[in-house]
Amino acid sequence: MYAFTFEMSVRDYECDMQGIVNNSVYQNYLEHVRHEYLKLAGIDFCDYTRQGINLVVVRAELDYKYPLVSGDVFLVGLNLRRESPLKFAFYQDIFRLPDHKPVLKAKIIGTALNTKGQPEIPKQLDEFLMPPVI
């Protein structure tokens, strides 16, 4: 079960000489889905940047399972979890459609940097990352 899913498709120019999606392109897919998720949650990546708040990736762990090829349709699933007071992690999986073949498993750790370049989670993001009170 994912907090957010997003469907995409592979474009010809994203493939390398072997005819498969280049390994670096998967990070673009993952980043696009993270931005869409945050936007849906009312957290505007671009607006933060204009305010001098930079959401940054500090670690990326990607396990490649199966290659995508031009024309493949795929689904990216995402969950977000607080890792520490200053870090959060996006857990993302990519599945080829329609057979749901596992393509990639990722853990992307991020933080926010304030206008002084110091780690500081903005209030709105901090509240979003808080676990629900039961």
The 8 nearest C-alpha neighbors of each residue, nearest first, counted from 0:
[[1, 2, 76, 78, 3, 77, 4, 92],
 [0, 2, 3, 77, 78, 76, 4, 91],
 [1, 3, 78, 77, 0, 4, 79, 76],
 [4, 2, 77, 1, 76, 36, 78, 5],
 [5, 3, 76, 75, 77, 74, 1, 6],
 [4, 6, 75, 74, 32, 7, 76, 3],
 [5, 7, 74, 73, 75, 4, 8, 72],
 [8, 6, 73, 72, 74, 5, 9, 75],
 [7, 9, 72, 71, 73, 70, 10, 6],
 [8, 10, 69, 70, 71, 72, 11, 68],
 [9, 11, 69, 12, 13, 70, 8, 14],
 [12, 10, 69, 13, 14, 9, 70, 68],
 [11, 13, 14, 10, 15, 69, 9, 20],
 [14, 12, 11, 20, 10, 21, 24, 15],
 [15, 13, 20, 19, 21, 18, 12, 11],
 [14, 16, 21, 18, 17, 19, 20, 13],
 [15, 17, 18, 14, 19, 21, 20, 13],
 [18, 16, 15, 19, 14, 20, 21, 68],
 [17, 19, 16, 14, 15, 68, 20, 69],
 [20, 18, 68, 14, 17, 67, 15, 66],
 [19, 21, 14, 13, 67, 68, 15, 22],
 [22, 20, 15, 14, 24, 23, 19, 13],
 [21, 23, 24, 25, 20, 26, 63, 19],
 [24, 22, 25, 21, 26, 27, 20, 13],
 [25, 23, 27, 26, 21, 22, 13, 28],
 [26, 24, 28, 27, 23, 22, 29, 21],
 [25, 27, 29, 24, 28, 23, 30, 22],
 [28, 26, 24, 30, 25, 29, 31, 23],
 [29, 27, 25, 31, 26, 30, 32, 24],
 [30, 28, 26, 32, 27, 31, 25, 33],
 [29, 31, 33, 27, 32, 28, 26, 34],
 [32, 30, 34, 28, 33, 29, 27, 35],
 [31, 33, 35, 29, 34, 30, 36, 28],
 [34, 32, 30, 36, 35, 31, 37, 29],
 [33, 35, 37, 31, 32, 36, 38, 30],
 [36, 34, 32, 38, 33, 37, 39, 31],
 [37, 35, 33, 39, 34, 38, 32, 40],
 [36, 38, 40, 42, 34, 39, 35, 33],
 [39, 37, 42, 41, 35, 43, 40, 36],
 [38, 40, 36, 37, 41, 35, 42, 34],
 [39, 41, 37, 38, 42, 36, 127, 43],
 [42, 40, 38, 39, 43, 37, 36, 123],
 [43, 41, 37, 38, 40, 44, 124, 39],
 [42, 44, 38, 46, 45, 41, 47, 37],
 [43, 45, 47, 46, 42, 48, 34, 38],
 [46, 44, 48, 47, 43, 49, 50, 42],
 [45, 47, 49, 43, 48, 44, 50, 42],
 [48, 46, 52, 50, 44, 45, 49, 43],
 [47, 49, 51, 45, 52, 50, 46, 53],
 [48, 50, 46, 51, 47, 45, 52, 53],
 [51, 49, 47, 48, 52, 46, 114, 53],
 [50, 52, 114, 48, 49, 53, 47, 113],
 [53, 51, 113, 47, 48, 50, 112, 114],
 [52, 54, 112, 48, 111, 55, 51, 47],
 [55, 53, 111, 110, 112, 52, 109, 56],
 [56, 54, 109, 110, 53, 111, 57, 112],
 [55, 57, 109, 58, 108, 110, 107, 54],
 [56, 58, 109, 108, 55, 59, 110, 107],
 [59, 57, 108, 56, 107, 60, 109, 106],
 [58, 60, 107, 106, 108, 61, 57, 56],
 [59, 61, 106, 105, 107, 58, 62, 104],
 [62, 60, 105, 104, 63, 59, 106, 103],
 [61, 63, 104, 103, 105, 64, 60, 102],
 [62, 64, 103, 65, 102, 61, 104, 66],
 [63, 65, 102, 103, 101, 62, 66, 104],
 [64, 66, 102, 63, 101, 67, 103, 100],
 [67, 65, 19, 102, 68, 20, 64, 63],
 [66, 68, 20, 19, 71, 65, 69, 102],
 [69, 67, 19, 71, 20, 70, 18, 66],
 [70, 68, 11, 9, 10, 71, 14, 67],
 [69, 71, 9, 8, 10, 68, 72, 11],
 [72, 70, 9, 8, 69, 68, 67, 73],
 [71, 73, 8, 96, 7, 95, 70, 9],
 [74, 72, 95, 96, 7, 94, 6, 8],
 [73, 75, 6, 94, 93, 5, 7, 95],
 [74, 76, 93, 5, 4, 92, 6, 94],
 [77, 75, 4, 92, 91, 1, 3, 93],
 [78, 76, 91, 3, 1, 90, 2, 4],
 [77, 79, 90, 2, 1, 89, 91, 80],
 [80, 78, 89, 88, 90, 77, 81, 87],
 [79, 81, 88, 87, 82, 89, 78, 128],
 [80, 82, 87, 83, 128, 88, 86, 79],
 [81, 83, 87, 86, 80, 88, 84, 85],
 [84, 82, 86, 85, 81, 87, 80, 88],
 [83, 85, 86, 82, 81, 120, 87, 119],
 [86, 84, 83, 110, 120, 119, 118, 87],
 [87, 85, 110, 83, 82, 109, 84, 81],
 [86, 88, 81, 82, 109, 80, 108, 110],
 [89, 87, 108, 80, 107, 79, 109, 82],
 [88, 90, 79, 107, 78, 106, 91, 108],
 [89, 91, 106, 78, 77, 105, 79, 88],
 [92, 90, 77, 105, 76, 104, 89, 106],
 [91, 93, 104, 76, 75, 103, 105, 94],
 [92, 94, 75, 103, 102, 74, 101, 76],
 [93, 95, 101, 99, 74, 102, 100, 73],
 [96, 94, 73, 99, 100, 72, 97, 98],
 [97, 95, 98, 73, 99, 72, 94, 74],
 [96, 98, 99, 95, 72, 73, 100, 94],
 [97, 99, 96, 100, 95, 94, 101, 73],
 [100, 98, 94, 95, 96, 97, 101, 73],
 [99, 101, 95, 94, 98, 102, 96, 65],
 [102, 100, 94, 103, 99, 64, 93, 95],
 [103, 101, 65, 64, 94, 93, 63, 100],
 [104, 102, 63, 93, 64, 62, 92, 101],
 [103, 105, 92, 62, 61, 91, 93, 63],
 [106, 104, 61, 91, 60, 90, 92, 62],
 [105, 107, 90, 60, 89, 59, 91, 108],
 [108, 106, 59, 89, 88, 58, 105, 60],
 [109, 107, 88, 58, 87, 57, 56, 59],
 [110, 108, 56, 57, 55, 87, 86, 88],
 [109, 111, 86, 55, 54, 85, 87, 118],
 [112, 110, 54, 120, 53, 118, 119, 55],
 [111, 113, 118, 116, 117, 53, 119, 52],
 [112, 114, 52, 116, 115, 117, 119, 118],
 [113, 115, 51, 116, 52, 112, 117, 50],
 [116, 114, 113, 117, 112, 51, 118, 52],
 [117, 115, 112, 113, 114, 118, 53, 52],
 [116, 118, 112, 113, 115, 119, 114, 111],
 [119, 117, 112, 111, 113, 85, 110, 116],
 [120, 118, 111, 112, 113, 117, 121, 85],
 [119, 121, 111, 125, 85, 122, 124, 118],
 [122, 120, 124, 123, 125, 119, 111, 52],
 [121, 123, 125, 124, 126, 120, 127, 119],
 [124, 122, 126, 125, 121, 127, 42, 120],
 [125, 123, 127, 126, 121, 122, 128, 120],
 [124, 126, 122, 128, 127, 123, 120, 121],
 [127, 125, 129, 123, 124, 128, 122, 121],
 [126, 128, 124, 125, 129, 123, 130, 40],
 [127, 129, 125, 126, 81, 124, 130, 80],
 [130, 128, 126, 127, 131, 125, 81, 132],
 [131, 129, 128, 132, 127, 81, 126, 80],
 [132, 130, 133, 129, 128, 127, 126, 80],
 [131, 133, 130, 129, 126, 128, 127, 125],
 [132, 131, 130, 129, 128, 126, 127, 80]]
